[in-house]
Amino acid sequence: MAVKILVAGFGNKFMGDDGFGPRVVEELERTGVPEGVELRDVGLCDATLAPDLADYDLVIFIDAVKAEGAPGTLYVSEIGKDGVEAAIEAESMITKISLHQTGVEEIIMTAKAIGTLPRKVVVIGCEVEKVELGEGLSENVERAIGKAVRFIFALINDKK
């Protein structure tokens, strides 16, 4: 049976560094991904994405975050089917650091509640420098795109 992977980029490309997730998805589209990997720019989606997650063996979420680190810093958290509550209690990446009204953490919790959370979810967050009207990313966040893409390919290759 073929492995199905979803890579979903969250964010608003017209609000500076908040466009990190969609920009990573664009770079993956340019590079090309193996069969069985679906790329989605989910923008500022709400929890309606949660039911779709049951279709995948691995889900990789990419988002801009504000965690008080250096701009461009990547944060990675792996959430297993049974690890959602533990991750929240440990105040890891899944806690409320997303810049959006409905963040990655709400989608994960909804998927857990309705039974669609895949066995493995990886959240990749990038520390923002500026979130203001405009399409461009700050220099540090722009540089983080390549690092995120390499990490995503490592996850994909490990799962295939």
Buried (B, 14 or more C-beta within 10 A) or exposed (E): EEBBBBBBBBBBBEBBBBBBBBBBBBBBEEEEBEEBBBBBBBBBBEBEBBEBBEEBBBBBBBBBBBEEBEBBBBBEBBBEEEBBEEBBEEEBBBBEBBBBEBBBBBBBBBBBEEEBBBEBBBBBBBBBBBBEEEEEBBEBBBEBBEBBBEBBBEBBEEBE
